[in-house]
């Protein structure tokens, strides 16, 4: 329900109360009580219609009609069921000012229904940009037993609203990861990987609620196996804690790798064959 619709209900209730003393001069309790009855009828019936879901999408014109009916019903019910013996206004002055007030209220109702609706002030579309934090150094060697490699192009990116610097998308760490099986005779199966952000006290910096712990998923041509000398590459795009963006807070980024080594065998099998019965 809009504010203009509610004001229309009120105006129609007052209008019905003012006109009641002109249309039905006898049986009323005076202008004040007629207006109260009109307000009770217009607002009451309109609210009932909205509450019970009758025509929930009805516009202001339809609801204005409902409000007018409600006011008329309330006043008519009073005149019929509990009329008074006091006479209505018979002087010309009283009738004229009632008609004048009715005309003013009618004009106000018409303006509320047909006049231009108040639109909220247009706001300029917000511009979102990437804010990049440089990671120094941007590349690091990886040495984890049989598995070696490097992490390159490390940087932290968050999306912010231009001007206000309001964070639209939380920070993420992006990088390229290359892993290599440096063993000459063992294969390795990559099991899991995890990234930890360590503070100056050597403690992990926790991510905010509802954010995902940064883990790695390995794939080498559809498998997690690395034979001797084989490499696997992966692009990293993982959540980064906002707390780690504070000056002096982040000391190191830790990469934890879990893998299973196994002996690597190469065997040669020769098949003696002939072609075409030769």
N, C-alpha and C positions, 0 to 999 in steps of 0.2 A: 504494500500500500504506500503510495506516494504522499508527500505532504500536501500537494495541491488537491489530491482527491479528498483528503480528510477535511481541508478547509471548505471544499465544495459541499460536503455533507453538513457542516456547521451552518454555512450560509443558507442552504436550502431549509434546514430546520428552523432557523430564525425567520426566513421568508414565509414559511407556512404558518408560523405563529402570528406574524403580523397580519397576514391575510385572513386568518381565521375570524378575527373580530369584524371584518368587512363582509365576508361571505356568509358566515353564520353568526349573526349579531347576538342572538340569545343563547343562553345555556352555558356560556363560558365563565371563567373565573378571573378574567382580566388579561391584559397584554402579557404581563410577566409569566403567568402560568401557561398561557398559550404558547409562548416561546419555549418554555421548558418542555412542554409536551412535544412540540415540533422537533426539538433537539433530541429528545429521548427516542422518538420514532425514527428520525432520519439516521442517526448514528447507530441506534440499536439494530434496525433491520439490515442496514448495510454491513455492519460487523457480523451479524449472523450469516448473511450470504457468503462473506469471505471465510468465516470460520468453518462452515460445513462443506465448503468446496463447491458451492453452486456457481458455475461460470467463473472459475478462478482466473481466467485470462480476460475477463470483461474489462473494457476500457472505462475512462472517466465519464463518458456520456451515458453508458448503460448503468453505471453505479450511481450517477446523479439521478437518473430516473427512479432507481430503487430507493434512494434516500427520500425523494419527494413523496413516493407512495407510502413509505414508512411514517413520515411526518403527518400526512393526511389521515392515515389509518388511526394514529394515536389521538389526534384531535377529534376525529369523527367518533371514536369510541368513547371519549369523555363526554362529548355532547349527547351521545345516545344513552350511555349507561349511567352517568352521574352528572346530569345537567343541573345548573343553578337557576334560581328564579330571578337573579339580578338582571336588569335590562342591559343590553349592549349599548355601545356608543351611538348616539343619534345625532349629535351635533355635526354640522358640516366641517368644522375645523378638525375634529378628531378623525373624521373619514379622510380628509385631504392629506393630513400628515401621514396617515397609515399608507395611503396609496403612494405618496412620495417616497416613503421609506421602502415600500415594496419595489418601486421602480429602481431605486438605487441598489437594492439587494439583487434584483434580477440582472442588472447590468454587471454587477460583480460576479455573479454565477456564470453568465455568458462569457465574461472575460477569462475566468478560470478554466472553462471548458474549451473555448475556441482560441484563446490567446496563445502566444508563443510560450512553449515550455522552457523552463530555465535549464540550460545545459551547463555542466561543469566546465570550468575553464580548461581549455586544451593545454596539455603539457607536451613539451617537446619530447620526441622519442629519445630514450636513453641510448647512448653509444657505449658499447662494450668493447674493451680492448684487452689484449694479452699483456700482462705485466711479468717480465722475465727477470729472474734472479740468477746471477752468474754463480756457478759452482767452481771453486778453485781448489785443486786443479780440476779441469774438465774431463781428464782422462786418467785412468789408473790401471796398473797391471793386476791381473788376477793370478794368484798362485795358491792352489788348494790341492796339494799332493799331486796325483796324476793329472788333475784337471788344471789347465792354465788358460790364459786368455787376457782380455782387457775389457774395460768399460770406457766408452768414449762419448763425447758430446753430452756430458751431464749438464742439466740445467733444470731450474724449478720455474714453473709457469702457473700463474693464477689469473683468472679472468675478473676484471674489475670494471665498474661503471666509471666512465670518463667524467672528471670533474669532482664527483663525490668520493671516489676511491672505494665505493661499496663493493665488497666481494660478491661476485655473481657465481663463480665456480671456484671451489677451494683449490688450494695449491696441489700440483702434481709434479713428481720427479720424472723427467724423461731422459732417456739415454739409449745407447746401442751396446748390447752385450755380445761378446764373442767368447765362446768356450772351446777349448781344444784338448783332445786326449793326447797327452805327451808321452804316454807309455809306448815302448816299442813292441810289447808282446801281450798287453792286457787290454781287454775291452772294458768299458764302464757303462753302467746304466744310471742315468741321471734320475734321481728319485724326487728331490724337492729342492726348492730354493726360497730364501726369505731375505728381506731387506729390513735392517734395523737402523734407527736414527739414534745416535748415542750423544748424550750431553757431556758437559765438562766434568761431571762427577762419575762418568762411566755408566750412567743409567740410561735405559731406553726411553726415548721421548714418545709418549703415547699419542695415538691419533684421537681426534675428536669422536664423539658418539656418532653412530650411524655411518662411519667410514670404514673401508675395508683394509685389513692388514695387508701390506704389500708382499705378495708371494709370486714365485716364478713358475711358469708352466713351460716345460721343455718339449721341443719337437725337432727332430732331425729327419727330414724326408718322411714324416709320418710316424717316427719311432723315437724313443728316448735313449737309444743305444748309440754310443760313440766307439767306433773301432779305433785302433792305434792310428794316430795322425789325423783323425777326422775332426772336423769343426762343426759347430752349431752357432747360429747367430739368432738374436732375438732383440726386438725393440721393446724397451721398457716404458711403461706409462702407468705409474703407480701413485697412490695417495701419499701426500707429504704433509706432516703436521704443521699447523699454523704456528705452534709454539717454537718450532725450529727456525722460523724466519726471523726471530728476534736476535739482535746483535749479540754475538758471543755465546749463544745458547747451544748451537750445534757444533760438536767437536769432530765427529766422524760418521761416515756411513758404512755400515757393516753388511757384508754379503755372506750369508750362510748357505753352503751347498752340501747336499747329501747325495752320495752316489755309491754304487756297489761295483767294485772291480771284479773281473773274472778273467781266467786265463784265456788267451786268444790263440787259436790253433788254425794253421793252414796245412791242409793235406792235399796231395796230388793223387788222382786216380786216373789210370790210363785204360782205355777201352780199345781192344784189338777188333777192327771192323773191316769189311770189304764192301765194295760198291758194285752192284750189278752182277754178283756172282763171280767176280774176278778173283 
